[in-house]
Amino acid sequence: MKYHIIAFKEMVQRMFFWGWKMRHNYDFDANYIYDILYLKLDRVHTCFLANGHCVWNDGAETKGMKRLSVARNLAKRLSKDNYSTHMDEHYKVYPPNSSRPFLARWGREESLSFRRVVKKDSMQREGEKKYLFTLLEKHLDCWWD
């Protein structure tokens, strides 16, 4: 019994020790990275607009500034992770019916449509992610000196 009390005491001590050390160590998944990327791109964009000049020396209407704003908007869209435009269209055609049991809710046509919609949404997200990182790869040295 004495060892159980000692083990419990040590466990609580370790929990407070490591909890205090790890209190600011959060799990950064993809959405937080896109938030940080949006924040950085937004600051670069506002800095270029505020100074009236940038690396390209043509003002705000250059191709580089347009690509920077596109990258900033892509990062914002990826951080919100709202890729359900096709899903909304699916639910307009096939409204959810909660009166039927879960397994018998959809027929074959509805389930195939749902799979196509999910695939379209995921392909849209992957395409935008690929386009964002392509823009960053090409223009990162120009945007950050």
Secondary structure, 3 states (H helix, E strand, C coil): CHHHHHHHHHHHHHHHHHHHHCCCCCCCCHHHHHHHHHHHHHHHHHHHHHHCCCCCCCHHHCHHHHHHHHHHHHHHHHHHCCCCHHHHHHHHHCCCCCCCCCCCCCCHHHHHHHHHHHHHHHHHHHHHHHHHHHHHHHHHHHHCC
